[in-house]
Amino acid sequence: MSKREFPAVTVVGSINLDIIATADRLPAAGETIGGGSLHQQSGGKGANQAVAAARLGGSSRMIGAVGDDAQGRLLLEAMASAGVDTADVAVVDDATGTALIVVDREGENQIVVCPGANENFSLDAVEFGANETVLCQLEVGLPVVLEAARRSSGYFVLNAAPAMDLPAELLERCDLVIVNETEYALIPALAQAKLVAVTYGKDGAAMFEHGTMVAEAPASAVTVANTVGAGDAFCAALVLALRHGLDYPRALAVANAVGADAVGDPSSQPDLAQLRHYLERTEAAADSAR
């Protein structure tokens, strides 16, 4: 499948090294538990989404920052090897962003993000095309996200995570906002947004226009290995599907299928099939349900 089948996506966001401890269960406040295993991998919501877009068959560009250190070089190499254009990733005099993650045997997690270089870059030298699709999250400074919204004249998407109050200017600029059900409840202003996609885990996903549900799609059954990165894969898939011209129910179904594959993979940047595979899979499922 040619990458030209799908529009280019430019991701403005975080690039982190994920340090992951896996244990039977998550610790309670003040509790120490043993028996865990430790590993590290590439992560950051921005990088996860850029890599997912590339692996799904889109043309993906990453805008963000890493530190001038071994971790930063490792993350740049990982993105480039996945097919992401990293020419606009700044290398700054700060530590590369790091996420400390604890994952239990059910795939649930607790995460603390140390932003480092993610808080130390600007868009001064970055150009956005007139019809460019831009995808942002909130793991970088809000001023950078606002600047991206102001400078982008194409389709602008915000994954409003982690949840925070959103300036009216930013919300009005968004063609699409993507959140999970917790974030949707924590950001009341989203009830007035023009278009919001909300994920509900095992209960699927829905699309809202100005607070009114206009489409929904069920989740796919899956064995959970790791929920870290699954929402990011969903975001990339939904943006590509919508920009490819799919209607809301079909786009949600495709994104749910991608998210299901991501949940079943232990990596924050899981291997994914080309988006055409998920289009065909969801179409076959719809035909069999008729």
BALOBA-1460 file (C-alpha; in Angstrom, 3 decimals):
// residues 290
<rec num="1" residu="m" x="0.000" y="0.000" z="0.000"/>
<rec num="2" residu="s" x="1.403" y="3.390" z="-0.941"/>
<rec num="3" residu="k" x="1.750" y="5.972" z="1.801"/>
<rec num="4" residu="r" x="0.121" y="8.435" z="-0.598"/>
<rec num="5" residu="e" x="-3.228" y="6.710" z="0.032"/>
<rec num="6" residu="f" x="-3.399" y="8.551" z="3.356"/>
<rec num="7" residu="p" x="-2.738" y="12.210" z="4.183"/>
<rec num="8" residu="a" x="0.449" y="13.322" z="5.882"/>
<rec num="9" residu="v" x="0.217" y="13.804" z="9.650"/>
<rec num="10" residu="t" x="2.496" y="16.143" z="11.586"/>
<rec num="11" residu="v" x="2.696" y="15.396" z="15.297"/>
<rec num="12" residu="v" x="3.714" y="18.133" z="17.738"/>
<rec num="13" residu="g" x="4.361" y="16.531" z="21.086"/>
<rec num="14" residu="s" x="6.404" y="14.667" z="23.645"/>
<rec num="15" residu="i" x="9.273" y="12.239" z="23.148"/>
<rec num="16" residu="n" x="10.137" y="10.139" z="26.208"/>
<rec num="17" residu="l" x="12.149" y="7.192" z="27.314"/>
<rec num="18" residu="d" x="9.740" y="4.841" z="29.107"/>
<rec num="19" residu="i" x="11.175" y="3.009" z="32.116"/>
<rec num="20" residu="i" x="8.660" y="0.296" z="32.923"/>
<rec num="21" residu="a" x="8.310" y="-1.877" z="36.023"/>
<rec num="22" residu="t" x="5.912" y="-4.783" z="35.607"/>
<rec num="23" residu="a" x="4.434" y="-6.375" z="38.745"/>
<rec num="24" residu="d" x="1.475" y="-8.543" z="39.729"/>
<rec num="25" residu="r" x="-0.412" y="-5.519" z="40.964"/>
<rec num="26" residu="l" x="-0.058" y="-1.756" z="41.349"/>
<rec num="27" residu="p" x="1.213" y="-0.548" z="44.740"/>
<rec num="28" residu="a" x="-1.062" y="1.406" z="47.058"/>
<rec num="29" residu="a" x="0.066" y="4.786" z="48.390"/>
<rec num="30" residu="g" x="3.122" y="4.311" z="50.596"/>
<rec num="31" residu="e" x="3.408" y="0.614" z="49.739"/>
<rec num="32" residu="t" x="6.469" y="-1.214" z="48.429"/>
<rec num="33" residu="i" x="5.950" y="-4.416" z="46.454"/>
<rec num="34" residu="g" x="8.572" y="-6.814" z="45.135"/>
<rec num="35" residu="g" x="8.900" y="-9.336" z="42.362"/>
<rec num="36" residu="g" x="8.825" y="-6.809" z="39.521"/>
<rec num="37" residu="s" x="10.685" y="-6.847" z="36.215"/>
<rec num="38" residu="l" x="12.241" y="-3.754" z="34.630"/>
<rec num="39" residu="h" x="12.787" y="-2.691" z="31.034"/>
<rec num="40" residu="q" x="12.954" y="0.484" z="28.977"/>
<rec num="41" residu="q" x="11.579" y="1.439" z="25.579"/>
<rec num="42" residu="s" x="10.758" y="4.376" z="23.342"/>
<rec num="43" residu="g" x="7.669" y="6.373" z="24.323"/>
<rec num="44" residu="g" x="6.034" y="9.753" z="24.805"/>
<rec num="45" residu="k" x="2.514" y="10.438" z="23.564"/>
<rec num="46" residu="g" x="3.772" y="12.472" z="20.624"/>
<rec num="47" residu="a" x="6.354" y="9.951" z="19.488"/>
<rec num="48" residu="n" x="3.918" y="7.066" z="20.015"/>
<rec num="49" residu="q" x="1.368" y="8.748" z="17.746"/>
<rec num="50" residu="a" x="3.936" y="9.621" z="15.081"/>
<rec num="51" residu="v" x="5.272" y="6.062" z="15.020"/>
<rec num="52" residu="a" x="1.749" y="4.609" z="14.893"/>
<rec num="53" residu="a" x="0.842" y="6.865" z="11.959"/>
<rec num="54" residu="a" x="3.949" y="5.750" z="10.080"/>
<rec num="55" residu="r" x="3.390" y="2.056" z="10.774"/>
<rec num="56" residu="l" x="-0.235" y="2.346" z="9.680"/>
<rec num="57" residu="g" x="0.986" y="3.558" z="6.304"/>
<rec num="58" residu="g" x="0.716" y="7.314" z="6.712"/>
<rec num="59" residu="s" x="3.394" y="9.896" z="6.038"/>
<rec num="60" residu="s" x="4.461" y="11.027" z="9.510"/>
<rec num="61" residu="r" x="6.521" y="14.012" z="10.686"/>
<rec num="62" residu="m" x="7.544" y="14.573" z="14.316"/>
<rec num="63" residu="i" x="8.088" y="17.974" z="15.929"/>
<rec num="64" residu="g" x="9.446" y="17.933" z="19.466"/>
<rec num="65" residu="a" x="12.705" y="17.818" z="21.394"/>
<rec num="66" residu="v" x="15.157" y="15.392" z="22.947"/>
<rec num="67" residu="g" x="18.213" y="15.985" z="25.071"/>
<rec num="68" residu="d" x="21.769" y="15.903" z="23.786"/>
<rec num="69" residu="d" x="22.327" y="12.530" z="25.418"/>
<rec num="70" residu="a" x="22.378" y="8.794" z="24.689"/>
<rec num="71" residu="q" x="18.649" y="8.473" z="25.434"/>
<rec num="72" residu="g" x="17.801" y="11.197" z="22.936"/>
<rec num="73" residu="r" x="19.871" y="9.581" z="20.211"/>
<rec num="74" residu="l" x="18.211" y="6.231" z="20.916"/>
<rec num="75" residu="l" x="14.732" y="7.740" z="20.595"/>
<rec num="76" residu="l" x="15.572" y="9.568" z="17.355"/>
<rec num="77" residu="e" x="16.880" y="6.334" z="15.847"/>
<rec num="78" residu="a" x="13.766" y="4.444" z="16.910"/>
<rec num="79" residu="m" x="11.425" y="6.982" z="15.293"/>
<rec num="80" residu="a" x="13.456" y="7.150" z="12.092"/>
<rec num="81" residu="s" x="13.560" y="3.357" z="11.805"/>
<rec num="82" residu="a" x="9.746" y="3.311" z="12.039"/>
<rec num="83" residu="g" x="9.533" y="5.710" z="9.086"/>
<rec num="84" residu="v" x="8.999" y="8.992" z="10.938"/>
<rec num="85" residu="d" x="10.549" y="12.188" z="9.561"/>
<rec num="86" residu="t" x="12.587" y="13.549" z="12.497"/>
<rec num="87" residu="a" x="14.238" y="16.518" z="10.758"/>
<rec num="88" residu="d" x="12.263" y="18.973" z="12.932"/>
<rec num="89" residu="v" x="13.056" y="17.307" z="16.262"/>
<rec num="90" residu="a" x="15.265" y="19.715" z="18.222"/>
<rec num="91" residu="v" x="18.255" y="18.506" z="20.243"/>
<rec num="92" residu="v" x="18.426" y="20.758" z="23.308"/>
<rec num="93" residu="d" x="20.625" y="21.272" z="26.343"/>
<rec num="94" residu="d" x="18.382" y="19.390" z="28.742"/>
<rec num="95" residu="a" x="17.740" y="15.797" z="29.748"/>
<rec num="96" residu="t" x="15.581" y="13.715" z="27.440"/>
<rec num="97" residu="g" x="12.032" y="13.310" z="28.774"/>
<rec num="98" residu="t" x="11.422" y="10.220" z="30.883"/>
<rec num="99" residu="a" x="8.277" y="8.395" z="31.956"/>
<rec num="100" residu="l" x="8.305" y="6.112" z="34.998"/>
<rec num="101" residu="i" x="5.610" y="3.468" z="34.518"/>
<rec num="102" residu="v" x="4.283" y="0.655" z="36.684"/>
<rec num="103" residu="v" x="2.138" y="-1.949" z="34.910"/>
<rec num="104" residu="d" x="0.156" y="-4.752" z="36.562"/>
<rec num="105" residu="r" x="-0.686" y="-8.206" z="35.195"/>
<rec num="106" residu="e" x="-4.000" y="-6.878" z="33.817"/>
<rec num="107" residu="g" x="-2.219" y="-4.175" z="31.822"/>
<rec num="108" residu="e" x="-3.363" y="-1.269" z="34.017"/>
<rec num="109" residu="n" x="-0.721" y="1.323" z="34.777"/>
<rec num="110" residu="q" x="0.477" y="4.261" z="36.850"/>
<rec num="111" residu="i" x="2.682" y="6.849" z="35.148"/>
<rec num="112" residu="v" x="4.847" y="9.764" z="36.282"/>
<rec num="113" residu="v" x="6.294" y="11.895" z="33.478"/>
<rec num="114" residu="c" x="9.503" y="13.916" z="33.888"/>
<rec num="115" residu="p" x="9.263" y="16.223" z="30.844"/>
<rec num="116" residu="g" x="12.868" y="17.403" z="30.516"/>
<rec num="117" residu="a" x="13.505" y="18.473" z="26.921"/>
<rec num="118" residu="n" x="9.781" y="18.385" z="26.132"/>
<rec num="119" residu="e" x="9.442" y="21.705" z="27.971"/>
<rec num="120" residu="n" x="12.340" y="23.321" z="26.142"/>
<rec num="121" residu="f" x="11.550" y="23.753" z="22.446"/>
<rec num="122" residu="s" x="9.761" y="26.212" z="20.191"/>
<rec num="123" residu="l" x="8.160" y="26.224" z="16.753"/>
<rec num="124" residu="d" x="10.111" y="29.249" z="15.505"/>
<rec num="125" residu="a" x="11.819" y="27.390" z="12.646"/>
<rec num="126" residu="v" x="8.907" y="25.085" z="11.831"/>
<rec num="127" residu="e" x="6.671" y="25.532" z="8.794"/>
<rec num="128" residu="f" x="3.150" y="24.118" z="8.429"/>
<rec num="129" residu="g" x="1.573" y="23.546" z="5.031"/>
<rec num="130" residu="a" x="-1.786" y="25.058" z="4.144"/>
<rec num="131" residu="n" x="-3.549" y="21.687" z="4.149"/>
<rec num="132" residu="e" x="-1.385" y="19.902" z="6.690"/>
<rec num="133" residu="t" x="-3.010" y="17.735" z="9.359"/>
<rec num="134" residu="v" x="-1.509" y="18.578" z="12.766"/>
<rec num="135" residu="l" x="-1.945" y="16.393" z="15.861"/>
<rec num="136" residu="c" x="-1.011" y="17.697" z="19.329"/>
<rec num="137" residu="q" x="-1.201" y="16.430" z="22.905"/>
<rec num="138" residu="l" x="-0.663" y="18.117" z="26.274"/>
<rec num="139" residu="e" x="2.581" y="16.473" z="27.441"/>
<rec num="140" residu="v" x="4.435" y="19.511" z="26.093"/>
<rec num="141" residu="g" x="3.969" y="23.096" z="27.248"/>
<rec num="142" residu="l" x="0.546" y="24.594" z="26.544"/>
<rec num="143" residu="p" x="2.177" y="27.657" z="24.876"/>
<rec num="144" residu="v" x="3.687" y="25.335" z="22.237"/>
<rec num="145" residu="v" x="0.298" y="23.720" z="21.578"/>
<rec num="146" residu="l" x="-1.349" y="27.144" z="21.302"/>
<rec num="147" residu="e" x="1.356" y="28.300" z="18.909"/>
<rec num="148" residu="a" x="0.828" y="25.203" z="16.761"/>
<rec num="149" residu="a" x="-2.918" y="25.901" z="16.705"/>
<rec num="150" residu="r" x="-2.361" y="29.513" z="15.666"/>
<rec num="151" residu="r" x="0.165" y="28.706" z="12.945"/>
<rec num="152" residu="s" x="-1.598" y="25.680" z="11.502"/>
<rec num="153" residu="s" x="-4.260" y="26.480" z="8.912"/>
<rec num="154" residu="g" x="-5.149" y="22.876" z="8.059"/>
<rec num="155" residu="y" x="-6.968" y="20.155" z="10.004"/>
<rec num="156" residu="f" x="-6.021" y="20.526" z="13.679"/>
<rec num="157" residu="v" x="-6.456" y="17.716" z="16.208"/>
<rec num="158" residu="l" x="-5.869" y="17.801" z="19.962"/>
<rec num="159" residu="n" x="-5.509" y="14.704" z="22.100"/>
<rec num="160" residu="a" x="-6.370" y="16.499" z="25.355"/>
<rec num="161" residu="a" x="-4.217" y="14.332" z="27.603"/>
<rec num="162" residu="p" x="-3.306" y="14.748" z="30.336"/>
<rec num="163" residu="a" x="-6.552" y="16.550" z="31.168"/>
<rec num="164" residu="m" x="-6.409" y="20.257" z="31.972"/>
<rec num="165" residu="d" x="-8.466" y="23.395" z="31.461"/>
<rec num="166" residu="l" x="-8.337" y="24.375" z="27.805"/>
<rec num="167" residu="p" x="-8.216" y="28.013" z="26.668"/>
<rec num="168" residu="a" x="-11.253" y="28.959" z="24.604"/>
<rec num="169" residu="e" x="-8.983" y="29.981" z="21.728"/>
<rec num="170" residu="l" x="-7.489" y="26.486" z="21.555"/>
<rec num="171" residu="l" x="-10.792" y="24.665" z="21.807"/>
<rec num="172" residu="e" x="-12.344" y="26.811" z="19.086"/>
<rec num="173" residu="r" x="-9.430" y="26.034" z="16.762"/>
<rec num="174" residu="c" x="-9.745" y="22.251" z="17.144"/>
<rec num="175" residu="d" x="-11.391" y="20.396" z="14.273"/>
<rec num="176" residu="l" x="-11.298" y="17.288" z="16.471"/>
<rec num="177" residu="v" x="-10.539" y="16.587" z="20.133"/>
<rec num="178" residu="i" x="-9.738" y="13.034" z="21.278"/>
<rec num="179" residu="v" x="-10.021" y="12.019" z="24.951"/>
<rec num="180" residu="n" x="-10.814" y="9.030" z="27.122"/>
<rec num="181" residu="e" x="-13.923" y="8.978" z="29.297"/>
<rec num="182" residu="t" x="-12.075" y="10.265" z="32.382"/>
<rec num="183" residu="e" x="-10.595" y="13.201" z="30.486"/>
<rec num="184" residu="y" x="-13.998" y="13.985" z="28.977"/>
<rec num="185" residu="a" x="-15.485" y="14.230" z="32.488"/>
<rec num="186" residu="l" x="-12.591" y="16.392" z="33.734"/>
<rec num="187" residu="i" x="-12.872" y="18.945" z="30.891"/>
<rec num="188" residu="p" x="-16.485" y="20.243" z="30.958"/>
<rec num="189" residu="a" x="-15.801" y="22.677" z="28.107"/>
<rec num="190" residu="l" x="-15.590" y="19.712" z="25.713"/>
<rec num="191" residu="a" x="-19.392" y="19.499" z="25.810"/>
<rec num="192" residu="q" x="-19.357" y="22.613" z="23.610"/>
<rec num="193" residu="a" x="-16.626" y="21.466" z="21.209"/>
<rec num="194" residu="k" x="-17.484" y="21.001" z="17.543"/>
<rec num="195" residu="l" x="-16.270" y="17.374" z="17.411"/>
<rec num="196" residu="v" x="-14.990" y="15.098" z="20.198"/>
<rec num="197" residu="a" x="-14.056" y="11.424" z="20.061"/>
<rec num="198" residu="v" x="-14.281" y="9.671" z="23.439"/>
<rec num="199" residu="t" x="-12.830" y="6.241" z="24.194"/>
<rec num="200" residu="y" x="-14.445" y="3.967" z="26.787"/>
<rec num="201" residu="g" x="-11.979" y="1.077" z="26.957"/>
<rec num="202" residu="k" x="-13.793" y="-2.244" z="26.635"/>
<rec num="203" residu="d" x="-17.025" y="-0.319" z="25.926"/>
<rec num="204" residu="g" x="-15.756" y="1.105" z="22.639"/>
<rec num="205" residu="a" x="-15.755" y="4.709" z="21.472"/>
<rec num="206" residu="a" x="-18.188" y="7.446" z="20.488"/>
<rec num="207" residu="m" x="-18.221" y="10.731" z="18.585"/>
<rec num="208" residu="f" x="-19.933" y="13.872" z="19.887"/>
<rec num="209" residu="e" x="-20.862" y="17.091" z="18.089"/>
<rec num="210" residu="h" x="-21.444" y="19.954" z="20.547"/>
<rec num="211" residu="g" x="-22.151" y="17.407" z="23.293"/>
<rec num="212" residu="t" x="-24.568" y="15.249" z="21.266"/>
<rec num="213" residu="m" x="-23.538" y="11.703" z="20.393"/>
<rec num="214" residu="v" x="-23.570" y="11.258" z="16.626"/>
<rec num="215" residu="a" x="-21.766" y="7.903" z="16.256"/>
<rec num="216" residu="e" x="-20.424" y="4.998" z="18.269"/>
<rec num="217" residu="a" x="-18.537" y="1.764" z="17.702"/>
<rec num="218" residu="p" x="-17.973" y="-1.249" z="19.967"/>
<rec num="219" residu="a" x="-14.557" y="-2.342" z="21.142"/>
<rec num="220" residu="s" x="-12.864" y="-5.487" z="19.904"/>
<rec num="221" residu="a" x="-12.302" y="-8.338" z="22.357"/>
<rec num="222" residu="v" x="-8.618" y="-8.617" z="23.236"/>
<rec num="223" residu="t" x="-6.221" y="-10.009" z="25.816"/>
<rec num="224" residu="v" x="-4.586" y="-7.014" z="27.492"/>
<rec num="225" residu="a" x="-0.789" y="-6.944" z="27.591"/>
<rec num="226" residu="n" x="-0.218" y="-3.208" z="28.099"/>
<rec num="227" residu="t" x="-2.511" y="-0.193" z="27.819"/>
<rec num="228" residu="v" x="0.416" y="2.258" z="27.481"/>
<rec num="229" residu="g" x="0.415" y="3.512" z="23.885"/>
<rec num="230" residu="a" x="-2.957" y="1.999" z="22.951"/>
<rec num="231" residu="g" x="-4.719" y="5.354" z="23.131"/>
<rec num="232" residu="d" x="-1.971" y="6.883" z="21.012"/>
<rec num="233" residu="a" x="-2.411" y="4.212" z="18.338"/>
<rec num="234" residu="f" x="-6.167" y="4.903" z="18.430"/>
<rec num="235" residu="c" x="-5.513" y="8.634" z="17.910"/>
<rec num="236" residu="a" x="-3.253" y="8.098" z="14.911"/>
<rec num="237" residu="a" x="-5.660" y="5.631" z="13.323"/>
<rec num="238" residu="l" x="-8.712" y="7.835" z="13.858"/>
<rec num="239" residu="v" x="-7.018" y="10.862" z="12.324"/>
<rec num="240" residu="l" x="-5.856" y="8.873" z="9.293"/>
<rec num="241" residu="a" x="-9.269" y="7.239" z="8.863"/>
<rec num="242" residu="l" x="-11.195" y="10.515" z="9.060"/>
<rec num="243" residu="r" x="-8.808" y="12.333" z="6.746"/>
<rec num="244" residu="h" x="-9.079" y="9.390" z="4.352"/>
<rec num="245" residu="g" x="-12.797" y="10.187" z="4.121"/>
<rec num="246" residu="l" x="-14.384" y="7.494" z="6.277"/>
<rec num="247" residu="d" x="-17.615" y="8.379" z="8.049"/>
<rec num="248" residu="y" x="-17.664" y="8.583" z="11.849"/>
<rec num="249" residu="p" x="-18.879" y="5.040" z="12.670"/>
<rec num="250" residu="r" x="-16.431" y="3.395" z="10.273"/>
<rec num="251" residu="a" x="-13.525" y="5.598" z="11.387"/>
<rec num="252" residu="l" x="-14.235" y="4.760" z="15.039"/>
<rec num="253" residu="a" x="-14.431" y="1.041" z="14.220"/>
<rec num="254" residu="v" x="-11.083" y="1.145" z="12.436"/>
<rec num="255" residu="a" x="-9.460" y="3.075" z="15.287"/>
<rec num="256" residu="n" x="-10.903" y="0.618" z="17.826"/>
<rec num="257" residu="a" x="-9.403" y="-2.292" z="15.883"/>
<rec num="258" residu="v" x="-6.003" y="-0.601" z="15.856"/>
<rec num="259" residu="g" x="-6.281" y="0.163" z="19.570"/>
<rec num="260" residu="a" x="-7.149" y="-3.468" z="20.273"/>
<rec num="261" residu="d" x="-4.012" y="-4.668" z="18.503"/>
<rec num="262" residu="a" x="-1.989" y="-2.098" z="20.463"/>
<rec num="263" residu="v" x="-3.424" y="-3.254" z="23.813"/>
<rec num="264" residu="g" x="-2.347" y="-6.792" z="22.996"/>
<rec num="265" residu="d" x="1.273" y="-5.701" z="22.416"/>
<rec num="266" residu="p" x="3.568" y="-5.026" z="25.416"/>
<rec num="267" residu="s" x="5.304" y="-2.130" z="23.653"/>
<rec num="268" residu="s" x="4.357" y="1.568" z="23.940"/>
<rec num="269" residu="q" x="5.052" y="1.762" z="20.193"/>
<rec num="270" residu="p" x="3.518" y="-1.544" z="19.034"/>
<rec num="271" residu="d" x="3.923" y="-3.188" z="15.687"/>
<rec num="272" residu="l" x="0.788" y="-2.519" z="13.648"/>
<rec num="273" residu="a" x="-0.520" y="-3.661" z="10.300"/>
<rec num="274" residu="q" x="-1.109" y="-1.167" z="7.510"/>
<rec num="275" residu="l" x="-4.358" y="0.771" z="7.889"/>
<rec num="276" residu="r" x="-5.747" y="-0.971" z="4.794"/>
<rec num="277" residu="h" x="-5.757" y="-4.214" z="6.818"/>
<rec num="278" residu="y" x="-7.986" y="-2.657" z="9.488"/>
<rec num="279" residu="l" x="-10.284" y="-1.146" z="6.872"/>
<rec num="280" residu="e" x="-10.788" y="-4.576" z="5.338"/>
<rec num="281" residu="r" x="-11.137" y="-6.283" z="8.724"/>
<rec num="282" residu="t" x="-13.835" y="-3.942" z="9.992"/>
<rec num="283" residu="e" x="-15.684" y="-4.107" z="6.675"/>
<rec num="284" residu="a" x="-15.702" y="-7.905" z="6.857"/>
<rec num="285" residu="a" x="-16.988" y="-7.773" z="10.445"/>
<rec num="286" residu="a" x="-19.741" y="-5.346" z="9.438"/>
<rec num="287" residu="d" x="-20.772" y="-7.591" z="6.530"/>
<rec num="288" residu="s" x="-20.967" y="-10.671" z="8.775"/>
<rec num="289" residu="a" x="-23.127" y="-8.758" z="11.281"/>
<rec num="290" residu="r" x="-25.693" y="-7.798" z="8.655"/>
